[in-house]
Structures are given as C-alpha cells and as structure tokens.
Amino acid sequence: MTFIKGLPTARRFIAAAAVIVAAGAAGAAHAAETGKVGLGLPLLTSPFWQSYNNYLPVYAKEMGLDILAPVNSNGDPAQQITDMNNLLNLGAKGIVVGPLDSAAISRALDASTAKSVPVVAVDVAPTQGKVAMVVRADNRAYGSKACDYIGEHVKSGKVVQIMGDLASVNGRDRSEAFRACLKKYPGLSLLEIPAAWKGEVAATALDSLLTANPDVKAIYMQAGGVYLSPTLQTLRRKQLLFKAGDPKHIVIVSNDGIPQEYEAIRRGEIDATISQPADLYAKYGLFYIKAALAGQTFKPGPTDHGSTIVQRAPGILEDQLPAPLVTKSNVDDKSLWGNTIK
C-alpha cells in the first residue's frame, strides 16, 4: 500500500485493502468485514491519545471496519486487563490496544489467544504474549535524537530527563538511549525524574530539583502530552522560563508532536519535539488488525509506507513508523499530523 500523508482518501485505501482481503480465505475475509473490532485506549488525559482516539473512527470508516466503542483504562494496567476481557465478552473479533505495562498486558493477550482473537499493540510493545503486530516508532531513536539536539546546543551543564513509566518498554527505551547518547557529551551531567507519565508527579519533582539546581541548562521530556504544561508552569513559577535566544533560556526537547508543543516551539518556550505519529498509529493499528482477520501475515523488511518491520523477539514483529524531529525550522510543515488538527 502506498503511504499517503495526512488522511487517505477512501478510494485509495479501499483499492489497497482489497488486496489484503483477497489474500485471506473467504471465511476470514468475511470475519474482517463483519466482525467488530475492540479498541483499548491507555488513557485520555493526554492530547496525544485524544488525537489518536479521534483518528480511529475516521480510518475505521474508510477501511469498512465495524468498531466497538473505545474503552479507556485511565492509566491503570489492571483496569486494562479487565477492559480487554470485557471486549472479548462483547464478541470482539480483533483488538487494537495501547498497552500500559509491557509485562502485565500478557495476561490479556493470553486470554485473547485462547479465544483466537488477534491483537495489535499500538505505541508500546509487550514483553510477553502473542500479537499480530506491534505498531510503534523507534523509541530508542527518540532518546538519541533528543540527546543529540541538546548536546549540539548546550556545551556544558546539568541536563534533566523527565522519564516515562519504566514498566513500559517505551519509558525504558527512551531513558536508556538518552543516557547512552549523553556519554558522547562529557560536558553534560544528567539528573533524572521518574514520573511514570504523570504530569503532577513531574511538576512536583521538577520544582524540588530546580530549587536545588537552579543552573539546569536543558530538559528532556519523554511525553509532551502529559509533561509540557506542568513543566512550563513550573519554570514560569520559578522565573526560569526564558525564550530561545535569551542567554538564560533552558533548552527543552519533548516527545509527541502535539499542536501544543508546536505552539510552544513557535513561542520560543521549547526548542524541539519528536513527532510520534498519532495518525499513523491509528491508521496502521486498524490496517494490521484487518490484515490479521483476513489471514495475512508479514515478514521483517521495508514496507511500502516508509517504515521498516523488525523482529522484536521470536514471533513478535514491529512496524517502526517514521517519527521526525520538529524544530523551529520545520514546525509549520503541513505534512506533520499536529498541523492537520482543526
């Protein structure tokens, strides 16, 4: 299927989807067309996941998929397992889920496998259990790109890493890659805040850290959707928020690519973000669940939509979608999903 930036036209997608359906057995194709797909959201407090949720019905309609009402686990891994079991009980023929805990999700995956219900994991890869595909960007590249940007713009001083949940492979990948990359910049020293994707935790810890270290030169936020506003509010309250170009400016790099980050870049409050593709997560999460229901399988290698499928572990494939660095020089690029939201 040809990669199309922004929302694809129904006619183009239907033409490509027809190939997938033809590849499966007639019974499986019928299931893909008539069976309901369950949608598990990790949380809706983040603008990133709100955008992802808004894209789901758009792509489901274009693909001819019948979807159940999305369920929101509200950041609770135990609730997510209950939610997936509820989707199975409602008769879901396939499930697309954004795992909260890479290990804990295995219980729900095992229950789905027992009922022959395929699952596509979006954004976070499980460490155990069976999935038809993981749809995700290279999260280690997030940490490395953020580190290199900071290293190129700050020659010496203290750098703060506001981490995600280390129970998630995303939090671990970004944290480990950032630490490893920072070794290339001996003038920089690292301070870390484990915030578990919780904005209030990040704000409280950052406030204390800045009191003890008012000379911080840079901050890396692993999730702008939950950390951007609390971080900027904390800096403003402590009179440490200076615009880019000011000698007192703290260099800030984020992850997500939400419109709020783009506005902060335009205002000079932060310097860069990495655009995690909420639109493509929704698009290819549904694409791969439809393919799974049609009996189609995939192999490692380049795709026809600008990404690469890699093998994370035996039997677990991951489509690593592109996630570009966004700075003041390209923040107005119309191809970025964060610039297409009305």
C-alpha positions, 0 to 999 in steps of 0.5 A, a space after each residue: 500500500 502506498 503511504 499517503 500523508 495526512 488522511 487517505 482518501 477512501 478510494 485509495 485505501 479501499 483499492 489497497 485493502 482489497 488486496 489484503 482481503 483477497 489474500 485471506 480465505 473467504 471465511 476470514 475475509 468475511 470475519 474482517 468485514 463483519 466482525 467488530 473490532 475492540 479498541 483499548 485506549 491507555 488513557 485520555 488525559 493526554 492530547 496525544 491519545 485524544 488525537 489518536 482516539 479521534 483518528 480511529 473512527 475516521 480510518 475505521 470508516 474508510 477501511 469498512 471496519 465495524 468498531 466497538 466503542 473505545 474503552 479507556 483504562 485511565 492509566 491503570 494496567 489492571 483496569 486494562 486487563 479487565 477492559 480487554 476481557 470485557 471486549 472479548 465478552 462483547 464478541 470482539 473479533 480483533 483488538 487494537 490496544 495501547 498497552 500500559 505495562 509491557 509485562 502485565 498486558 500478557 495476561 490479556 493477550 493470553 486470554 485473547 489467544 485462547 479465544 483466537 482473537 488477534 491483537 495489535 499493540 499500538 505505541 508500546 510493545 509487550 514483553 510477553 504474549 502473542 500479537 499480530 503486530 506491534 505498531 510503534 516508532 523507534 523509541 530508542 531513536 527518540 532518546 538519541 535524537 533528543 540527546 543529540 539536539 541538546 548536546 549540539 546546543 548546550 556545551 556544558 551543564 546539568 541536563 534533566 530527563 523527565 522519564 516515562 513509566 519504566 514498566 513500559 518498554 517505551 519509558 525504558 527505551 527512551 531513558 536508556 538511549 538518552 543516557 547512552 547518547 549523553 556519554 558522547 557529551 562529557 560536558 553534560 551531567 544528567 539528573 533524572 525524574 521518574 514520573 511514570 507519565 504523570 504530569 503532577 508527579 513531574 511538576 512536583 519533582 521538577 520544582 524540588 530539583 530546580 530549587 536545588 539546581 537552579 543552573 539546569 541548562 536543558 530538559 528532556 521530556 519523554 511525553 509532551 502530552 502529559 509533561 509540557 504544561 506542568 513543566 512550563 508552569 513550573 519554570 514560569 513559577 520559578 522565573 526560569 522560563 526564558 525564550 530561545 535566544 535569551 542567554 538564560 533560556 533552558 533548552 527543552 526537547 519533548 516527545 509527541 508532536 502535539 499542536 501544543 508543543 508546536 505552539 510552544 516551539 513557535 513561542 520560543 518556550 521549547 526548542 524541539 519535539 519528536 513527532 510520534 505519529 498519532 495518525 499513523 498509529 491509528 491508521 496502521 493499528 486498524 490496517 494490521 488488525 484487518 490484515 490479521 482477520 483476513 489471514 495475512 501475515 508479514 515478514 521483517 523488511 521495508 514496507 511500502 509506507 516508509 517504515 521498516 518491520 523488525 523482529 522484536 523477539 521470536 514471533 513478535 514483529 514491529 512496524 517502526 513508523 517514521 517519527 521526525 524531529 520538529 524544530 523551529 525550522 520545520 514546525 509549520 510543515 503541513 505534512 506533520 499530523 499536529 498541523 492537520 488538527 482543526 
